[in-house]
Amino acid sequence: MRDFDGDYWGGVATEWLRTSPQRTWRKHADHVNANLLTRWLPPKRLRRLLKTDAFDEAVGNGLAPQLAAGAATVIAVDISHVPLAAAVLKYEGLIVAAADLRSLPFVEGSIDAVVSFSTLDHFRTLPELVAGLREVRRVLSPGGHLLLTLDNRENPVVALRNSLPFSWVHGLGLVPYRVGKTVGARRLRALLVEVGMEVEEVDAVLHVPRVPAVALANLVDRLDRERIRRGFLGTLLAFERLARLPTRFLTGYFVAVHARRPSGRILP
Protein backbone atom coordinates (compact mmCIF):
# COMPACT_ATOMS: atom_id res chain seq x y z
CA MET A 1 0.00 0.00 0.00
CA ARG A 2 1.29 3.44 -0.89
CA ASP A 3 2.18 5.72 2.00
CA PHE A 4 -0.11 8.45 0.70
CA ASP A 5 -3.04 6.19 -0.20
CA GLY A 6 -6.51 7.54 0.52
CA ASP A 7 -7.80 4.21 1.80
CA TYR A 8 -4.99 3.96 4.34
CA TRP A 9 -5.48 7.49 5.69
CA GLY A 10 -9.24 7.05 5.64
CA GLY A 11 -8.78 4.02 7.88
CA VAL A 12 -6.53 5.99 10.24
CA ALA A 13 -9.04 8.83 10.47
CA THR A 14 -11.95 6.44 11.01
CA GLU A 15 -10.15 4.76 13.93
CA TRP A 16 -9.18 8.11 15.49
CA LEU A 17 -12.74 9.40 15.19
CA ARG A 18 -13.99 6.22 16.86
CA THR A 19 -11.53 6.14 19.76
CA SER A 20 -10.58 9.85 20.23
CA PRO A 21 -6.95 9.14 21.23
CA GLN A 22 -4.34 11.71 22.28
CA ARG A 23 -6.85 14.45 23.09
CA THR A 24 -4.50 16.39 25.35
CA TRP A 25 -1.53 15.90 23.03
CA ARG A 26 -3.57 17.18 20.09
CA LYS A 27 -4.42 20.32 22.06
CA HIS A 28 -0.70 20.92 22.59
CA ALA A 29 0.10 20.38 18.91
CA ASP A 30 -2.72 22.74 17.92
CA HIS A 31 -1.36 25.39 20.31
CA VAL A 32 2.17 25.13 18.87
CA ASN A 33 0.81 25.40 15.33
CA ALA A 34 -1.48 28.29 16.27
CA ASN A 35 1.57 30.20 17.51
CA LEU A 36 3.16 29.77 14.08
CA LEU A 37 0.04 31.21 12.45
CA THR A 38 0.18 34.19 14.79
CA ARG A 39 3.83 34.79 13.95
CA TRP A 40 3.76 34.30 10.21
CA LEU A 41 0.33 34.86 8.69
CA PRO A 42 0.05 38.45 7.44
CA PRO A 43 -2.21 40.76 9.49
CA LYS A 44 -4.08 41.80 6.36
CA ARG A 45 -7.11 39.56 5.70
CA LEU A 46 -6.43 37.19 2.82
CA ARG A 47 -8.79 36.18 0.03
CA ARG A 48 -8.09 32.43 -0.17
CA LEU A 49 -6.11 30.23 2.18
CA LEU A 50 -5.39 26.55 1.62
CA LYS A 51 -4.70 23.99 4.36
CA THR A 52 -3.10 20.81 3.05
CA ASP A 53 -4.96 18.38 5.32
CA ALA A 54 -8.16 18.13 7.35
CA PHE A 55 -6.96 15.59 9.93
CA ASP A 56 -6.40 18.15 12.71
CA GLU A 57 -9.87 19.59 12.26
CA ALA A 58 -11.47 16.13 12.05
CA VAL A 59 -9.98 14.56 15.19
CA GLY A 60 -9.38 17.68 17.33
CA ASN A 61 -10.03 21.39 17.38
CA GLY A 62 -7.53 22.06 14.62
CA LEU A 63 -6.84 25.52 13.24
CA ALA A 64 -9.97 26.28 11.20
CA PRO A 65 -11.32 29.08 13.42
CA GLN A 66 -8.00 30.94 13.44
CA LEU A 67 -7.60 30.45 9.70
CA ALA A 68 -11.13 31.74 9.07
CA ALA A 69 -10.27 34.87 11.02
CA GLY A 70 -7.39 35.53 8.64
CA ALA A 71 -8.96 34.68 5.28
CA ALA A 72 -12.29 35.18 3.54
CA THR A 73 -12.19 31.63 2.14
CA VAL A 74 -10.49 28.67 3.81
CA ILE A 75 -10.08 25.47 1.78
CA ALA A 76 -8.88 22.17 3.21
CA VAL A 77 -7.69 19.38 0.96
CA ASP A 78 -7.01 15.80 2.00
CA ILE A 79 -6.25 12.54 0.24
CA SER A 80 -9.17 10.91 2.11
CA HIS A 81 -12.85 11.81 2.21
CA VAL A 82 -13.17 10.66 5.85
CA PRO A 83 -11.41 13.58 7.58
CA LEU A 84 -12.90 16.01 5.07
CA ALA A 85 -16.43 14.90 5.93
CA ALA A 86 -15.76 15.09 9.67
CA ALA A 87 -14.11 18.51 9.40
CA VAL A 88 -16.85 20.12 7.31
CA LEU A 89 -19.52 18.90 9.75
CA LYS A 90 -17.65 20.63 12.56
CA TYR A 91 -16.81 23.82 10.63
CA GLU A 92 -19.61 24.64 8.20
CA GLY A 93 -17.78 27.51 6.52
CA LEU A 94 -14.85 25.32 5.61
CA ILE A 95 -14.56 24.38 1.92
CA VAL A 96 -13.11 20.90 1.37
CA ALA A 97 -11.78 18.97 -1.60
CA ALA A 98 -10.26 15.51 -1.99
CA ALA A 99 -6.89 15.96 -3.67
CA ASP A 100 -3.33 14.68 -3.89
CA LEU A 101 -0.81 17.37 -2.96
CA ARG A 102 1.23 16.50 -6.03
CA SER A 103 -1.68 17.54 -8.26
CA LEU A 104 -3.84 20.23 -6.69
CA PRO A 105 -7.16 21.20 -8.36
CA PHE A 106 -6.47 24.94 -8.39
CA VAL A 107 -5.27 27.28 -11.11
CA GLU A 108 -1.84 28.85 -10.83
CA GLY A 109 -1.59 31.83 -8.53
CA SER A 110 -5.08 31.44 -7.06
CA ILE A 111 -4.17 30.92 -3.37
CA ASP A 112 -2.85 33.69 -1.11
CA ALA A 113 -1.44 31.43 1.63
CA VAL A 114 -0.82 27.72 2.12
CA VAL A 115 -0.64 26.19 5.58
CA SER A 116 1.00 22.76 5.45
CA PHE A 117 1.73 21.36 8.89
CA SER A 118 3.32 17.89 8.83
CA THR A 119 1.64 16.76 5.61
CA LEU A 120 4.39 16.59 2.99
CA ASP A 121 6.52 14.44 5.32
CA HIS A 122 4.30 11.40 4.68
CA PHE A 123 5.54 10.70 1.14
CA ARG A 124 7.78 7.70 0.66
CA THR A 125 10.46 9.46 -1.42
CA LEU A 126 12.19 12.84 -1.55
CA PRO A 127 11.15 13.45 -5.21
CA GLU A 128 7.50 13.11 -4.14
CA LEU A 129 8.06 15.64 -1.35
CA VAL A 130 9.67 18.02 -3.84
CA ALA A 131 6.77 17.50 -6.25
CA GLY A 132 4.43 18.61 -3.47
CA LEU A 133 6.53 21.71 -2.86
CA ARG A 134 6.47 22.56 -6.57
CA GLU A 135 2.70 22.20 -6.66
CA VAL A 136 2.28 24.42 -3.62
CA ARG A 137 4.48 27.03 -5.26
CA ARG A 138 2.38 26.82 -8.45
CA VAL A 139 -0.93 27.55 -6.76
CA LEU A 140 0.40 30.39 -4.61
CA SER A 141 -0.22 33.91 -5.83
CA PRO A 142 2.84 36.13 -6.41
CA GLY A 143 3.95 37.21 -2.96
CA GLY A 144 1.81 34.46 -1.41
CA HIS A 145 2.83 32.86 1.88
CA LEU A 146 3.75 29.27 2.70
CA LEU A 147 3.74 28.13 6.33
CA LEU A 148 5.30 24.68 6.39
CA THR A 149 6.39 22.13 8.96
CA LEU A 150 8.05 18.77 8.40
CA ASP A 151 9.43 16.11 10.72
CA ASN A 152 12.89 17.42 11.58
CA ARG A 153 15.58 15.05 10.30
CA GLU A 154 18.22 16.96 12.29
CA ASN A 155 16.60 15.83 15.53
CA PRO A 156 18.42 12.58 16.39
CA VAL A 157 15.26 10.95 17.74
CA VAL A 158 13.40 11.65 14.50
CA ALA A 159 16.36 10.45 12.43
CA LEU A 160 16.53 7.19 14.40
CA ARG A 161 12.77 6.66 14.20
CA ASN A 162 12.73 7.16 10.44
CA SER A 163 15.64 4.77 9.94
CA LEU A 164 13.78 1.88 11.62
CA PRO A 165 11.08 -0.28 9.94
CA PHE A 166 7.60 1.17 10.39
CA SER A 167 6.31 -2.11 11.81
CA TRP A 168 8.83 -1.85 14.67
CA VAL A 169 8.15 1.73 15.72
CA HIS A 170 4.40 1.33 15.23
CA GLY A 171 4.35 -1.87 17.24
CA LEU A 172 6.19 -0.14 20.08
CA GLY A 173 3.65 2.67 20.05
CA LEU A 174 6.21 5.29 18.98
CA VAL A 175 4.25 6.43 15.91
CA PRO A 176 0.47 6.19 15.44
CA TYR A 177 0.57 6.13 11.62
CA ARG A 178 3.00 6.02 8.71
CA VAL A 179 5.80 8.54 8.44
CA GLY A 180 7.69 9.30 5.26
CA LYS A 181 10.76 10.95 3.82
CA THR A 182 11.80 14.19 5.46
CA VAL A 183 14.74 16.56 5.77
CA GLY A 184 16.33 19.01 8.19
CA ALA A 185 16.40 22.78 8.19
CA ARG A 186 19.31 23.33 5.80
CA ARG A 187 18.08 20.82 3.25
CA LEU A 188 14.53 22.16 3.39
CA ARG A 189 15.73 25.70 2.79
CA ALA A 190 17.69 24.49 -0.24
CA LEU A 191 14.69 22.57 -1.62
CA LEU A 192 12.41 25.58 -1.30
CA VAL A 193 14.90 27.76 -3.16
CA GLU A 194 15.20 25.03 -5.79
CA VAL A 195 11.45 25.08 -6.49
CA GLY A 196 11.40 28.88 -6.72
CA MET A 197 10.42 30.06 -3.24
CA GLU A 198 11.97 32.81 -1.13
CA VAL A 199 12.63 31.69 2.43
CA GLU A 200 11.72 34.31 5.04
CA GLU A 201 12.42 32.41 8.28
CA VAL A 202 13.35 28.91 9.47
CA ASP A 203 12.72 27.66 12.99
CA ALA A 204 12.15 24.49 15.00
CA VAL A 205 9.05 23.75 17.08
CA LEU A 206 7.67 21.14 19.48
CA HIS A 207 10.66 20.68 21.74
CA VAL A 208 9.25 18.57 24.56
CA PRO A 209 10.58 14.94 24.51
CA ARG A 210 7.75 13.41 22.55
CA VAL A 211 7.55 9.79 23.67
CA PRO A 212 7.28 10.44 27.44
CA ALA A 213 5.15 13.53 26.82
CA VAL A 214 2.58 11.60 24.78
CA ALA A 215 2.50 8.85 27.42
CA LEU A 216 1.86 11.40 30.17
CA ALA A 217 -0.73 13.17 28.01
CA ASN A 218 -2.58 9.88 27.60
CA LEU A 219 -2.59 9.50 31.40
CA VAL A 220 -4.04 13.00 31.70
CA ASP A 221 -6.76 11.95 29.24
CA ARG A 222 -7.67 9.01 31.46
CA LEU A 223 -7.79 11.20 34.58
CA ASP A 224 -10.07 13.61 32.67
CA ARG A 225 -9.68 16.53 35.06
CA GLU A 226 -9.55 19.93 33.43
CA ARG A 227 -7.36 21.57 36.07
CA ILE A 228 -4.72 18.84 35.65
CA ARG A 229 -4.96 19.14 31.86
CA ARG A 230 -4.40 22.90 31.92
CA GLY A 231 -1.38 22.58 34.19
CA PHE A 232 0.11 19.82 32.06
CA LEU A 233 -0.39 21.79 28.85
CA GLY A 234 1.38 24.75 30.45
CA THR A 235 4.34 22.51 31.28
CA LEU A 236 4.49 21.22 27.70
CA LEU A 237 4.47 24.76 26.31
CA ALA A 238 7.33 25.75 28.60
CA PHE A 239 9.60 23.45 26.57
CA GLU A 240 9.07 25.73 23.55
CA ARG A 241 11.55 28.11 25.18
CA LEU A 242 14.23 25.74 23.87
CA ALA A 243 13.59 27.35 20.46
CA ARG A 244 15.62 30.33 21.70
CA LEU A 245 18.78 28.24 22.03
CA PRO A 246 21.40 27.46 19.34
CA THR A 247 20.51 23.78 19.81
CA ARG A 248 16.91 24.28 18.64
CA PHE A 249 17.32 22.13 15.54
CA LEU A 250 18.48 19.23 17.70
CA THR A 251 15.56 19.43 20.12
CA GLY A 252 12.68 20.46 17.84
CA TYR A 253 10.64 17.60 16.42
CA PHE A 254 9.51 19.76 13.50
CA VAL A 255 11.37 22.17 11.26
CA ALA A 256 9.14 25.16 10.51
CA VAL A 257 9.49 27.53 7.56
CA HIS A 258 7.85 30.73 6.43
CA ALA A 259 8.45 31.19 2.69
CA ARG A 260 6.92 33.26 -0.09
CA ARG A 261 6.42 32.92 -3.80
CA PRO A 262 8.35 35.78 -5.43
CA SER A 263 6.24 38.62 -6.73
CA GLY A 264 6.04 38.88 -10.48
CA ARG A 265 4.13 37.79 -13.55
CA ILE A 266 2.37 34.42 -13.53
CA LEU A 267 3.60 32.38 -16.44
CA PRO A 268 0.97 30.96 -18.79
C-alpha positions as CSV (number, residue, x, y, z in Angstrom):
1,M,0.0,0.0,0.0
2,R,1.3,3.4,-0.9
3,D,2.2,5.7,2.0
4,F,-0.1,8.5,0.7
5,D,-3.0,6.2,-0.2
6,G,-6.5,7.5,0.5
7,D,-7.8,4.2,1.8
8,Y,-5.0,4.0,4.3
9,W,-5.5,7.5,5.7
10,G,-9.2,7.0,5.6
11,G,-8.8,4.0,7.9
12,V,-6.5,6.0,10.2
13,A,-9.0,8.8,10.5
14,T,-12.0,6.4,11.0
15,E,-10.2,4.8,13.9
16,W,-9.2,8.1,15.5
17,L,-12.7,9.4,15.2
18,R,-14.0,6.2,16.9
19,T,-11.5,6.1,19.8
20,S,-10.6,9.8,20.2
21,P,-7.0,9.1,21.2
22,Q,-4.3,11.7,22.3
23,R,-6.9,14.4,23.1
24,T,-4.5,16.4,25.4
25,W,-1.5,15.9,23.0
26,R,-3.6,17.2,20.1
27,K,-4.4,20.3,22.1
28,H,-0.7,20.9,22.6
29,A,0.1,20.4,18.9
30,D,-2.7,22.7,17.9
31,H,-1.4,25.4,20.3
32,V,2.2,25.1,18.9
33,N,0.8,25.4,15.3
34,A,-1.5,28.3,16.3
35,N,1.6,30.2,17.5
36,L,3.2,29.8,14.1
37,L,0.0,31.2,12.5
38,T,0.2,34.2,14.8
39,R,3.8,34.8,13.9
40,W,3.8,34.3,10.2
41,L,0.3,34.9,8.7
42,P,0.1,38.5,7.4
43,P,-2.2,40.8,9.5
44,K,-4.1,41.8,6.4
45,R,-7.1,39.6,5.7
46,L,-6.4,37.2,2.8
47,R,-8.8,36.2,0.0
48,R,-8.1,32.4,-0.2
49,L,-6.1,30.2,2.2
50,L,-5.4,26.5,1.6
51,K,-4.7,24.0,4.4
52,T,-3.1,20.8,3.1
53,D,-5.0,18.4,5.3
54,A,-8.2,18.1,7.3
55,F,-7.0,15.6,9.9
56,D,-6.4,18.1,12.7
57,E,-9.9,19.6,12.3
58,A,-11.5,16.1,12.1
59,V,-10.0,14.6,15.2
60,G,-9.4,17.7,17.3
61,N,-10.0,21.4,17.4
62,G,-7.5,22.1,14.6
63,L,-6.8,25.5,13.2
64,A,-10.0,26.3,11.2
65,P,-11.3,29.1,13.4
66,Q,-8.0,30.9,13.4
67,L,-7.6,30.4,9.7
68,A,-11.1,31.7,9.1
69,A,-10.3,34.9,11.0
70,G,-7.4,35.5,8.6
71,A,-9.0,34.7,5.3
72,A,-12.3,35.2,3.5
73,T,-12.2,31.6,2.1
74,V,-10.5,28.7,3.8
75,I,-10.1,25.5,1.8
76,A,-8.9,22.2,3.2
77,V,-7.7,19.4,1.0
78,D,-7.0,15.8,2.0
79,I,-6.3,12.5,0.2
80,S,-9.2,10.9,2.1
81,H,-12.9,11.8,2.2
82,V,-13.2,10.7,5.8
83,P,-11.4,13.6,7.6
84,L,-12.9,16.0,5.1
85,A,-16.4,14.9,5.9
86,A,-15.8,15.1,9.7
87,A,-14.1,18.5,9.4
88,V,-16.9,20.1,7.3
89,L,-19.5,18.9,9.8
90,K,-17.7,20.6,12.6
91,Y,-16.8,23.8,10.6
92,E,-19.6,24.6,8.2
93,G,-17.8,27.5,6.5
94,L,-14.8,25.3,5.6
95,I,-14.6,24.4,1.9
96,V,-13.1,20.9,1.4
97,A,-11.8,19.0,-1.6
98,A,-10.3,15.5,-2.0
99,A,-6.9,16.0,-3.7
100,D,-3.3,14.7,-3.9
101,L,-0.8,17.4,-3.0
102,R,1.2,16.5,-6.0
103,S,-1.7,17.5,-8.3
104,L,-3.8,20.2,-6.7
105,P,-7.2,21.2,-8.4
106,F,-6.5,24.9,-8.4
107,V,-5.3,27.3,-11.1
108,E,-1.8,28.8,-10.8
109,G,-1.6,31.8,-8.5
110,S,-5.1,31.4,-7.1
111,I,-4.2,30.9,-3.4
112,D,-2.8,33.7,-1.1
113,A,-1.4,31.4,1.6
114,V,-0.8,27.7,2.1
115,V,-0.6,26.2,5.6
116,S,1.0,22.8,5.4
117,F,1.7,21.4,8.9
118,S,3.3,17.9,8.8
119,T,1.6,16.8,5.6
120,L,4.4,16.6,3.0
121,D,6.5,14.4,5.3
122,H,4.3,11.4,4.7
123,F,5.5,10.7,1.1
124,R,7.8,7.7,0.7
125,T,10.5,9.5,-1.4
126,L,12.2,12.8,-1.6
127,P,11.2,13.5,-5.2
128,E,7.5,13.1,-4.1
129,L,8.1,15.6,-1.4
130,V,9.7,18.0,-3.8
131,A,6.8,17.5,-6.3
132,G,4.4,18.6,-3.5
133,L,6.5,21.7,-2.9
134,R,6.5,22.6,-6.6
135,E,2.7,22.2,-6.7
136,V,2.3,24.4,-3.6
137,R,4.5,27.0,-5.3
138,R,2.4,26.8,-8.4
139,V,-0.9,27.5,-6.8
140,L,0.4,30.4,-4.6
141,S,-0.2,33.9,-5.8
142,P,2.8,36.1,-6.4
143,G,3.9,37.2,-3.0
144,G,1.8,34.5,-1.4
145,H,2.8,32.9,1.9
146,L,3.7,29.3,2.7
147,L,3.7,28.1,6.3
148,L,5.3,24.7,6.4
149,T,6.4,22.1,9.0
150,L,8.0,18.8,8.4
151,D,9.4,16.1,10.7
152,N,12.9,17.4,11.6
153,R,15.6,15.1,10.3
154,E,18.2,17.0,12.3
155,N,16.6,15.8,15.5
156,P,18.4,12.6,16.4
157,V,15.3,10.9,17.7
158,V,13.4,11.6,14.5
159,A,16.4,10.5,12.4
160,L,16.5,7.2,14.4
161,R,12.8,6.7,14.2
162,N,12.7,7.2,10.4
163,S,15.6,4.8,9.9
164,L,13.8,1.9,11.6
165,P,11.1,-0.3,9.9
166,F,7.6,1.2,10.4
167,S,6.3,-2.1,11.8
168,W,8.8,-1.8,14.7
169,V,8.1,1.7,15.7
170,H,4.4,1.3,15.2
171,G,4.3,-1.9,17.2
172,L,6.2,-0.1,20.1
173,G,3.6,2.7,20.1
174,L,6.2,5.3,19.0
175,V,4.2,6.4,15.9
176,P,0.5,6.2,15.4
177,Y,0.6,6.1,11.6
178,R,3.0,6.0,8.7
179,V,5.8,8.5,8.4
180,G,7.7,9.3,5.3
181,K,10.8,10.9,3.8
182,T,11.8,14.2,5.5
183,V,14.7,16.6,5.8
184,G,16.3,19.0,8.2
185,A,16.4,22.8,8.2
186,R,19.3,23.3,5.8
187,R,18.1,20.8,3.3
188,L,14.5,22.2,3.4
189,R,15.7,25.7,2.8
190,A,17.7,24.5,-0.2
191,L,14.7,22.6,-1.6
192,L,12.4,25.6,-1.3
193,V,14.9,27.8,-3.2
194,E,15.2,25.0,-5.8
195,V,11.4,25.1,-6.5
196,G,11.4,28.9,-6.7
197,M,10.4,30.1,-3.2
198,E,12.0,32.8,-1.1
199,V,12.6,31.7,2.4
200,E,11.7,34.3,5.0
201,E,12.4,32.4,8.3
202,V,13.4,28.9,9.5
203,D,12.7,27.7,13.0
204,A,12.1,24.5,15.0
205,V,9.1,23.7,17.1
206,L,7.7,21.1,19.5
207,H,10.7,20.7,21.7
208,V,9.3,18.6,24.6
209,P,10.6,14.9,24.5
210,R,7.8,13.4,22.5
211,V,7.5,9.8,23.7
212,P,7.3,10.4,27.4
213,A,5.1,13.5,26.8
214,V,2.6,11.6,24.8
215,A,2.5,8.8,27.4
216,L,1.9,11.4,30.2
217,A,-0.7,13.2,28.0
218,N,-2.6,9.9,27.6
219,L,-2.6,9.5,31.4
220,V,-4.0,13.0,31.7
221,D,-6.8,11.9,29.2
222,R,-7.7,9.0,31.5
223,L,-7.8,11.2,34.6
224,D,-10.1,13.6,32.7
225,R,-9.7,16.5,35.1
226,E,-9.5,19.9,33.4
227,R,-7.4,21.6,36.1
228,I,-4.7,18.8,35.7
229,R,-5.0,19.1,31.9
230,R,-4.4,22.9,31.9
231,G,-1.4,22.6,34.2
232,F,0.1,19.8,32.1
233,L,-0.4,21.8,28.8
234,G,1.4,24.7,30.4
235,T,4.3,22.5,31.3
236,L,4.5,21.2,27.7
237,L,4.5,24.8,26.3
238,A,7.3,25.8,28.6
239,F,9.6,23.5,26.6
240,E,9.1,25.7,23.5
241,R,11.6,28.1,25.2
242,L,14.2,25.7,23.9
243,A,13.6,27.4,20.5
244,R,15.6,30.3,21.7
245,L,18.8,28.2,22.0
246,P,21.4,27.5,19.3
247,T,20.5,23.8,19.8
248,R,16.9,24.3,18.6
249,F,17.3,22.1,15.5
250,L,18.5,19.2,17.7
251,T,15.6,19.4,20.1
252,G,12.7,20.5,17.8
253,Y,10.6,17.6,16.4
254,F,9.5,19.8,13.5
255,V,11.4,22.2,11.3
256,A,9.1,25.2,10.5
257,V,9.5,27.5,7.6
258,H,7.9,30.7,6.4
259,A,8.4,31.2,2.7
260,R,6.9,33.3,-0.1
261,R,6.4,32.9,-3.8
262,P,8.3,35.8,-5.4
263,S,6.2,38.6,-6.7
264,G,6.0,38.9,-10.5
265,R,4.1,37.8,-13.6
266,I,2.4,34.4,-13.5
267,L,3.6,32.4,-16.4
268,P,1.0,31.0,-18.8
